[in-house]
């Protein structure tokens, strides 16, 4: 199962909105087939592994990180392939929360005489597909808040300089996280101040694994982002969320390839973030990473919309009352009401630390 999980991780970033799944077929103690989910419309992990195993799959055991599907989508049900291949037992890490599956795959296998075992490495399997799990059950993307700050909590100096707070190793890791999400979201101030590209570099799609750039989402209630911003000339698609009460509609007529404006409900000039997440869910965006700035992150935390946090901390002191902190917004009045993280992990990149955790147990 551990091997299957490592295969599933290889699929992250290529399978959305489908889950990233790994499968291994073992006969007489020898691995005879392995596979992971391909791009939507192509083979699922189980079929890939069975094709490699061939006749050796008959009487073999399969280890798969997610309950095999039992419904027709862009591909036939995986349970049919497993049963027809003559697999004798299937070890499953976790049940698929998709209402079209949710235990039905296991039931169908057992009715066909295939033994099933459930729960090996369950927590790890859930973490790999945490975005899919939330999206498939709620229709809302899984939200990751990512920020880099000094040890005194600053994301920039008092004049807005922020390059670079963390080390190159930490930045490369953080940049790589863009590869596994469907969308990157920033506020208008981040575009105006930093003029970022917000692209995923280093993934050319060699070996037939084409990786699309994640959707770039700009929360720009008042339409302040200049048309000359670099983000509009980069490969991939950009979605600009503006207030439905925004009166200057001229920018809506600006046609840039890959750029779309969408009017979102707002109040007091602020975009309704819950509505924006619903709109993204309707576009089959399963995971969104919020990369700044302070005001946008604060709004997401104030409204309890964050699921996971990636906080990079550099051992430097910036200081200054006017220097922005990582999370703005209203915040809490009492420390007892502060958000506590769960399932915390601490990693080190050169002299920097990455503290990651979840907002719910």
N, C-alpha and C positions, 0 to 999 in steps of 0.2 A: 504493500500500500504506500509506503514511503517513496518508492520508485514512481508509482503512479502520480503521487502528488508533485514530484519534481517535473514530471511531464506536463502536468496541468499548468504549472507555473510558466513553462515555455510557451504556452498558448495565450497567456495574458497579453491583452493589447491587440489581439487579432480576431477574436471571436464574437465580440459584442454585436447585438444584444444577447447572444447565446452565452451560456456559461463556459468557462475554460475547464476542460475535463481531461484527465489522464487515465489510461487503461493499460494493464499488463495481463497477458495470458501466460499461465504457467502450467507445464505438464511434466510430471515426474521430477519436480524440483528444478526444472530448467525453463527459463524464459523463452517462449517460442513466438511471442508477438507483443508488440507495444505500439502505442499511438496516443496522440492528443487531438483535441478538437481542431478542425481546420476552419477556414473562413466560412461565414454563413452561406449555406447552400451546398457546401462540400461535406466530406465524411466527418461523422462524429468520432470520438476517441475509440469507442467500442468497435465500430466497423473497421477503422484503420488497423487496430490490433488484430482483429479476426482475419482480415485479409492477409496480413503478414504471417499469421500462424497457419493458415490453410487447413489441411486435414489434421494437423497436430492440435487443433482446437477441440476435437472430439474427445470428450472425457476430461478436459482440462479445467483448471480453475481460472476465473477472471477476477482481477482486482481493479475496481473502478472508483473514482473519487466522488461521483455523484450518481444517484439513482438513474439507471438507464431509462430513456424516454419511451413512452408507450403510445404516442400519437403521431399522426402525420403532420409534418410542417413542410419545410423545404426539402427534407429527406424523410425516408420511411422510418418507422419505429425501430429503435435499436434492440428492443427486446426480441423482435422477430429474427434479427440477424443472430443474436445470441442463442436462441432456441434452435434455429435451423443449423447452426454450426455444431450443435451437440455438446456445448459447454455443460459440465455437470454441476458446478457451483459458482456463485458470484458473491464476492466480498464487496460491500458497498460502504463507503465512508459516511455518507450522509444522505438523507431523503431529499429529493428535489421539491422545494416549496411551491413550484408551479402548480396551480390548482388542476391543470390537465394531467399532472403526473401524481405527485404527493402520495406515494404509497401504492399507486395503481401499477407501476412498473414492477415492484417487488411481488405484488399479488399475482400478476400475470406470469412471472417467472416461476413462482412456486406452484401455480396451477398446472404449469407445463412440466413439472417434475424437477425443476432446477432448484437446488438448495441455495438459500441466501443467508448471508451474514451481514449484520449492520453495525456500524458505529466505530470502526477502526480509524483512528486519527480524525475523528469527527470535527474537533475544533479547528484543526489546521485546514481541513477541507472547506469549512465555512468561511475562514478568513480569505482563502484564495478567491472565493466567489462572493465576497461580502457585498459588492456592488450589485451583482445579479440578484442576490437574496432579497435585498431591500426593494429593488426595482420591480421584481416579478410579483411581490406581494402587496406593494403599495402604489405602483405606477410613478413613484417619485425617485429621482436619482439619489444615490449614496453620496454624501457630501464630505469631502476631505478638506480641512483647513490646513494650509501649509504656509509657514513663515520662518524667516531667519532673523535673529535678533542678537544684540549684545547681551552680556550677562546682566546688565541693568535694564533689559527689556526694550531697548530702542531699536527701531528698524531703519533709522536714518538720523543724520545730524540735524541741527536746527535749521540748516539751509537746504535740507533735502538730499544731501549726498548719502548714497547707500552702497557704493561700489568700492570694495566688496567687504561685507561684514564677515562672511564665512570663508573657509578655505576652498581651494579649487576642488579638492576631493569631495567635500560636502556639497558643493554646487553641482558637481557632475552627478552625484547620487540623486540630488533633488531634481535635477533636470530629467534624469531617467524615469522618475515617477510619472512624468507626463506621458510616457509611452503606454502606460497601462490604464489611463483614464480616457473617457470619451470626450470630455470637455474641460477647458481651463477657463476660469472666470476671474475677471479683475474689475475694479471700479474705474471710473473715468479719470480720477486723479492719478492713478498708476500710469495710465497711458500718457497723460499730459506731462507728468514729471519725468518718467523713465523712458518713454517711447520704446517699449519692449517689442520683440518679435513674437514671443509666446509660441514658438515652434518646437517640434521634437526633432533633434538632430541625432545623427549616428544610427538611424534605422532605415536602411535603404531598401529593405524588402528583398534581399538576396535569397536565392533558393525558392523563389516563387511566393514568398511570404510578404505580400505587399502590405505596408502599414500606412494607413491614412493619417494625416495630421489630425490631432484632436480638434474638435470645434472650439473656436475662441469666442468667448462670450464677454461682451463689455456692458457693464451696468452703467448706463449714461442717461439718467433721468432727464436732464435738461439739454441734452444734445451738445455737450461742450467739447467732445473729442474732435480735434482738427482732422480734416480729410487727408492731410499730408502725413499722418501717422504711419510709421513703418508697418504696423500690423495689417494694414489694408493692401499692401503690396506683396505680402508673404504667401507662399503656397498654402492651400487649405481654405477652409471656410470660416467666416467671421459673422457672428450674430450680435447686433447692437440692440440692446433692450432700452427703449426710451419710454418716458411717461406717456400714458394715454391722454394726458392733459397738456402735453408739449405742443405749443402753438406754432412754433417755427417748423413747418413741414418741408422746407426746401431740401433738407438733407435726405428726405425720403426719396427724392427724385434723382439723387446721385447714384449712378449705376456703376458699380465696381464688380468685376467678376468674383464670385465667391462671397460677396458681402450682402447681408440682408438686415433690414431694420424691422423690429417688431414692437408694437405698442403694448405695454403691459399696464395693468391697473396700478394706480399710485395714490398716495395720500401725502399731502404737504410736500410734493415734489420728490418723494421717495418711492422707488419701485417696490411693489408688493413682491417680496422675494419668494413667498410660498406659491404665488401664482406663476412666477417665472420658473420655478422648479417643476411645476405641473406642466407648463408648456414644453420644457425640455424633456420631461418624461414622455410626452406625446410624440416626441421626435425620436424615441427609443434611445435616449441618453441615459445610461445606467449609472455612471459615476462622474461627478463633477469635482474638480480640485480648485478651491478658492486660493488665489495667490496674492491677494491684496486689493486694496490697501487697508489701512487701519480702520477706516470708517466702514467699509464693506464687511470686513471680518467682524467688527463689533456688532453690526446689524444681524449677521447670521447667528452669532452667539446669543445676543439679546433675545432672538426669536426661537432659540433652541432648535436650530436647523442643522447643526453640525453633528456628524456621526463619528468622525475620526480626526485626530490632530497629529500633524508632523511639525514639531517645533525644533528648529536648529538653533543651537545656542553657542555663540562664539565667546571665548574668554577675553573680551575687551570691554572697556567702560567708555561709553559715549557721553553720557550726562546731558544736562540741559533740560530745563522745564519745557522749552518749546520743541524739543526733539520728539518725534512721534513714537508712541509705543506700538507694540505689535497689534493689540486689540483695542479699538476705540469703542464707540457706542456708549450706551447708558451704564452698563455694568451693574454690579450688585451693591447694596448699601452695607451689608454685613458679611464678614468673612465666612460665617457659617453657611451663607447662601451661595458661596463660590462654587463653580463647576468643578467636580472631582473626576479625574480620569480613572478608567478601569483597564485592566489587562495592559499595564504599562511595560514598555520595552525601552532600554537605553542602549544606544550604539555610539561608537566613536569614529570620527573621521578626522584624521590628523589631530589637531587640538580641540576640535569642535565636538559637541555632543548633539545627538538626535534623540529627543524624547518623544515617543509616539504612544498613543493610547486612544481609548474609545470613550465616548460620552455616556454610554449605557453599558451595563454589565452583560 
